[in-house]
Amino acid sequence: MVISWIITLYRLWQMVEMHEMVPGKLIDRYHELGQQAFGEKLGLWIVIPQQLIVEVGVDTVYMVTGTLI
């Protein structure tokens, strides 16, 4: 989960740097960044599983800490 978090922060930095790399096209979402970097289909296959891992991990932490409080 830590590795996924580091990758997420790195992609956020990339997104800020590439926000308007292509004139007229804004890159606002991680899947758009993945598609710009790796191509239409490969970008989705790389980004979406990592986003799901982070989302499930965060949801699990919220459920565990919510039941402890």
DSSP file (Angstrom, degrees, kcal/mol; ACC not computed):
  #  RESIDUE AA STRUCTURE BP1 BP2  ACC     N-H-->O    O-->H-N    N-H-->O    O-->H-N    TCO  KAPPA ALPHA  PHI   PSI    X-CA   Y-CA   Z-CA
    1    1 A M     >        0   0    0      0, 0.0     4,-2.1     0, 0.0     5,-0.1   0.000 360.0 360.0 360.0 -34.5    0.0    0.0    0.0
    2    2 A V  H  >  +     0   0    0      2,-0.2     4,-2.4     1,-0.2     5,-0.2   0.910 360.0  50.2 -65.5 -41.0    2.9    2.3    0.7
    3    3 A I  H  > S+     0   0    0      1,-0.2     4,-2.4     2,-0.2    -1,-0.2   0.916 110.6  49.5 -63.3 -41.9    4.3    1.7   -2.8
    4    4 A S  H  > S+     0   0    0      1,-0.2     4,-2.2     2,-0.2    -1,-0.2   0.881 110.3  51.2 -63.5 -38.1    0.9    2.4   -4.3
    5    5 A W  H  X S+     0   0    0     -4,-2.1     4,-2.4     2,-0.2    -2,-0.2   0.903 109.7  49.4 -65.6 -41.6    0.8    5.6   -2.3
    6    6 A I  H  X S+     0   0    0     -4,-2.4     4,-2.3     2,-0.2    -2,-0.2   0.913 111.4  49.3 -63.7 -42.6    4.2    6.7   -3.5
    7    7 A I  H  X S+     0   0    0     -4,-2.4     4,-2.6     1,-0.2    -2,-0.2   0.895 109.5  52.9 -62.9 -39.5    3.2    6.0   -7.1
    8    8 A T  H  X S+     0   0    0     -4,-2.2     4,-2.2     2,-0.2    -2,-0.2   0.921 110.1  46.7 -63.1 -44.3    0.0    8.0   -6.6
    9    9 A L  H  X S+     0   0    0     -4,-2.4     4,-2.2     2,-0.2    -1,-0.2   0.894 111.8  51.3 -64.4 -39.0    2.0   11.0   -5.3
   10   10 A Y  H  X S+     0   0    0     -4,-2.3     4,-2.4     1,-0.2    -2,-0.2   0.911 110.6  48.5 -63.6 -41.9    4.4   10.7   -8.2
   11   11 A R  H  X S+     0   0    0     -4,-2.6     4,-2.7     2,-0.2    -2,-0.2   0.865 108.1  54.8 -67.3 -34.6    1.5   10.6  -10.7
   12   12 A L  H  X S+     0   0    0     -4,-2.2     4,-2.2     2,-0.2    -1,-0.2   0.927 108.8  48.0 -62.4 -43.3    0.0   13.7   -9.0
   13   13 A W  H  X S+     0   0    0     -4,-2.2     4,-2.2     2,-0.2    -2,-0.2   0.918 112.0  49.9 -61.4 -43.5    3.3   15.5   -9.5
   14   14 A Q  H  X S+     0   0    0     -4,-2.4     4,-2.6     1,-0.2    -2,-0.2   0.905 108.8  52.6 -60.8 -41.2    3.3   14.4  -13.2
   15   15 A M  H  < S+     0   0    0     -4,-2.7     4,-0.3     1,-0.2    -1,-0.2   0.893 108.8  49.3 -64.0 -39.4   -0.3   15.5  -13.6
   16   16 A V  H >< S+     0   0    0     -4,-2.2     3,-0.8     1,-0.2    -1,-0.2   0.919 114.8  45.0 -64.2 -42.3    0.6   19.0  -12.3
   17   17 A E  H 3< S+     0   0    0     -4,-2.2     3,-0.3     1,-0.2    -2,-0.2   0.846 121.0  38.7 -69.2 -33.7    3.6   19.2  -14.6
   18   18 A M  T >< S+     0   0    0     -4,-2.6     3,-1.7     1,-0.2     4,-0.3   0.178  76.7 123.5-102.3  16.9    1.6   17.9  -17.6
   19   19 A H  T <  S+     0   0    0     -3,-0.8     8,-2.2     1,-0.3    -1,-0.2   0.855  95.6   7.7 -51.0 -43.1   -1.6   19.7  -16.9
   20   20 A E  T 3  S+     0   0    0     -3,-0.3    -1,-0.3    -4,-0.2     6,-0.1  -0.292  85.1 134.0-133.9  50.0   -1.6   21.4  -20.3
   21   21 A M  S <  S+     0   0    0     -3,-1.7    -2,-0.1     1,-0.1    -1,-0.1   0.914  71.5  52.9 -66.2 -43.8    1.2   19.7  -22.0
   22   22 A V  S >  S-     0   0    0      3,-0.5     3,-2.4    -4,-0.3    -1,-0.1  -0.847 105.6-111.2 -91.7 120.5   -0.8   19.2  -25.2
   23   23 A P  T 3  S+     0   0    0      0, 0.0    -2,-0.1     0, 0.0     3,-0.1  -0.272  99.6  11.0 -56.8 129.1   -2.2   22.5  -26.2
   24   24 A G  T 3  S+     0   0    0      1,-0.1     2,-0.5    -4,-0.1    -3,-0.0   0.341 108.1  96.8  87.5  -6.4   -6.0   22.6  -25.8
   25   25 A K    <   -     0   0    0     -3,-2.4    -3,-0.5     2,-0.0     2,-0.4  -0.958  58.3-156.6-121.7 117.7   -6.2   19.3  -23.8
   26   26 A L        -     0   0    0     -2,-0.5     2,-0.8    -6,-0.1    -6,-0.2  -0.745   6.9-149.1 -90.9 135.9   -6.3   19.4  -20.0
   27   27 A I        +     0   0    0     -8,-2.2    -9,-0.1    -2,-0.4     3,-0.0  -0.885  36.7 149.3-104.1 102.1   -5.1   16.3  -18.1
   28   28 A D        +     0   0    0     -2,-0.8     2,-0.3     1,-0.0    -1,-0.1   0.571  52.4  56.0-110.9 -13.9   -7.2   16.4  -14.9
   29   29 A R  S  > S-     0   0    0      1,-0.1     4,-1.9   -14,-0.0     3,-0.2  -0.868  78.6-120.5-125.3 155.8   -7.6   12.7  -14.1
   30   30 A Y  H  > S+     0   0    0     -2,-0.3     4,-2.6     1,-0.2     5,-0.2   0.870 112.4  54.2 -63.2 -37.5   -5.1    9.9  -13.4
   31   31 A H  H  > S+     0   0    0      1,-0.2     4,-2.2     2,-0.2    -1,-0.2   0.860 107.0  51.9 -67.9 -31.9   -6.5    7.7  -16.3
   32   32 A E  H  > S+     0   0    0     -3,-0.2     4,-2.2     2,-0.2    -1,-0.2   0.888 109.8  49.9 -66.9 -38.4   -6.0   10.6  -18.7
   33   33 A L  H  X S+     0   0    0     -4,-1.9     4,-2.2     2,-0.2    -2,-0.2   0.924 110.8  49.2 -64.1 -44.2   -2.4   10.9  -17.5
   34   34 A G  H  X S+     0   0    0     -4,-2.6     4,-3.0     1,-0.2     5,-0.4   0.892 111.2  49.5 -62.1 -40.2   -1.8    7.2  -17.9
   35   35 A Q  H  X S+     0   0    0     -4,-2.2     4,-1.6     1,-0.2    -1,-0.2   0.878 111.4  49.1 -67.0 -36.9   -3.3    7.3  -21.4
   36   36 A Q  H  < S+     0   0    0     -4,-2.2    -2,-0.2     2,-0.2    -1,-0.2   0.880 119.4  38.2 -67.5 -37.7   -1.0   10.3  -22.3
   37   37 A A  H  < S+     0   0    0     -4,-2.2    -2,-0.2    -5,-0.2    -3,-0.2   0.869 133.8  18.0 -82.6 -37.8    2.0    8.5  -21.0
   38   38 A F  H  < S-     0   0    0     -4,-3.0     4,-0.3     1,-0.3    -3,-0.2   0.445 111.4 -94.4-118.6  -2.4    1.4    4.9  -22.1
   39   39 A G     X  -     0   0    0     -4,-1.6     4,-1.5    -5,-0.4    -1,-0.3  -0.339  50.0 -63.5 105.6 168.2   -1.2    5.0  -24.8
   40   40 A E  H  > S+     0   0    0      2,-0.2     4,-0.8     1,-0.2    -1,-0.1   0.938 127.6  22.2 -59.0 -55.2   -5.0    4.6  -24.9
   41   41 A K  H  > S+     0   0    0      2,-0.2     4,-2.0     1,-0.1     3,-0.2   0.912 122.9  50.8 -85.7 -43.7   -5.4    1.1  -23.7
   42   42 A L  H  > S+     0   0    0     -4,-0.3     4,-1.6     1,-0.2     5,-0.2   0.868 105.8  58.8 -63.9 -35.6   -2.2    0.4  -21.8
   43   43 A G  H  X S+     0   0    0     -4,-1.5     4,-2.2     1,-0.2     5,-0.2   0.895 107.4  46.1 -59.5 -41.1   -2.6    3.6  -19.8
   44   44 A L  H  X S+     0   0    0     -4,-0.8     4,-2.1    -5,-0.2    -1,-0.2   0.907 110.6  52.8 -68.0 -41.0   -6.0    2.4  -18.5
   45   45 A W  H  < S+     0   0    0     -4,-2.0    -1,-0.2     1,-0.2    -2,-0.2   0.765 114.8  42.8 -67.1 -24.8   -4.6   -1.1  -17.6
   46   46 A I  H  X S+     0   0    0     -4,-1.6     4,-0.7    -5,-0.2    -2,-0.2   0.884 120.7  37.4 -85.1 -42.3   -1.8    0.5  -15.6
   47   47 A V  H  X S+     0   0    0     -4,-2.2     4,-2.3    -5,-0.2     5,-0.2   0.921 107.5  57.8 -81.7 -46.6   -3.7    3.2  -13.8
   48   48 A I  H  X S+     0   0    0     -4,-2.1     4,-2.4    -5,-0.2     5,-0.2   0.891 104.4  50.2 -61.4 -45.1   -7.1    1.6  -12.9
   49   49 A P  H  > S+     0   0    0      0, 0.0     4,-2.2     0, 0.0    -1,-0.2   0.904 112.2  49.2 -60.2 -37.4   -5.8   -1.4  -10.9
   50   50 A Q  H  X S+     0   0    0     -4,-0.7     4,-2.2     2,-0.2    -2,-0.2   0.900 110.1  50.4 -67.9 -38.8   -3.6    0.9   -8.8
   51   51 A Q  H  X S+     0   0    0     -4,-2.3     4,-2.5     1,-0.2    -1,-0.2   0.901 110.6  50.0 -64.4 -39.3   -6.4    3.3   -8.1
   52   52 A L  H  X S+     0   0    0     -4,-2.4     4,-2.8     2,-0.2     5,-0.3   0.898 108.6  52.3 -65.3 -40.3   -8.6    0.4   -7.0
   53   53 A I  H  X S+     0   0    0     -4,-2.2     4,-2.3     2,-0.2    -2,-0.2   0.931 112.6  45.0 -61.0 -45.7   -5.9   -0.9   -4.7
   54   54 A V  H  X S+     0   0    0     -4,-2.2     4,-2.6     2,-0.2     5,-0.2   0.920 113.7  49.9 -64.4 -43.7   -5.6    2.5   -3.0
   55   55 A E  H  X S+     0   0    0     -4,-2.5     4,-2.5     1,-0.2    -2,-0.2   0.920 112.6  45.7 -63.5 -44.1   -9.3    2.9   -2.8
   56   56 A V  H  X S+     0   0    0     -4,-2.8     4,-2.3     2,-0.2    -1,-0.2   0.901 113.5  50.5 -66.2 -40.0   -9.9   -0.5   -1.2
   57   57 A G  H  X S+     0   0    0     -4,-2.3     4,-2.2    -5,-0.3    -2,-0.2   0.916 112.0  46.3 -63.5 -43.8   -7.0    0.1    1.2
   58   58 A V  H  X S+     0   0    0     -4,-2.6     4,-2.5     2,-0.2    -2,-0.2   0.916 112.4  50.7 -66.1 -42.6   -8.3    3.5    2.3
   59   59 A D  H  X S+     0   0    0     -4,-2.5     4,-2.3    -5,-0.2    -2,-0.2   0.901 110.0  50.8 -61.3 -39.9  -11.9    2.1    2.7
   60   60 A T  H  X S+     0   0    0     -4,-2.3     4,-2.5     2,-0.2    -1,-0.2   0.919 110.0  49.1 -63.7 -43.8  -10.5   -0.8    4.8
   61   61 A V  H  X S+     0   0    0     -4,-2.2     4,-2.8     1,-0.2     5,-0.3   0.915 110.9  50.6 -62.5 -42.7   -8.6    1.6    7.0
   62   62 A Y  H  X S+     0   0    0     -4,-2.5     4,-2.1     1,-0.2    -1,-0.2   0.908 111.6  47.9 -61.7 -41.6  -11.7    3.8    7.5
   63   63 A M  H  X S+     0   0    0     -4,-2.3     4,-1.5     2,-0.2    -2,-0.2   0.912 114.3  45.9 -67.1 -40.8  -13.8    0.8    8.4
   64   64 A V  H  X S+     0   0    0     -4,-2.5     4,-1.1     2,-0.2    -2,-0.2   0.940 117.4  41.9 -68.1 -47.1  -11.3   -0.5   10.9
   65   65 A T  H  X S+     0   0    0     -4,-2.8     4,-1.2     1,-0.2    -1,-0.2   0.831 111.5  57.3 -71.5 -29.2  -10.6    2.8   12.6
   66   66 A G  H  < S+     0   0    0     -4,-2.1    -1,-0.2    -5,-0.3    -2,-0.2   0.842 107.3  47.5 -68.2 -32.6  -14.4    3.7   12.5
   67   67 A T  H  < S+     0   0    0     -4,-1.5    -1,-0.2     1,-0.2    -2,-0.2   0.727 109.3  54.7 -80.5 -20.5  -15.2    0.6   14.5
   68   68 A L  H  <        0   0    0     -4,-1.1    -2,-0.2     1,-0.2    -1,-0.2   0.752 360.0 360.0 -81.6 -24.2  -12.5    1.2   17.0
   69   69 A I     <        0   0    0     -4,-1.2    -1,-0.2    -3,-0.0    -2,-0.1   0.468 360.0 360.0 -84.2 360.0  -13.7    4.7   17.9
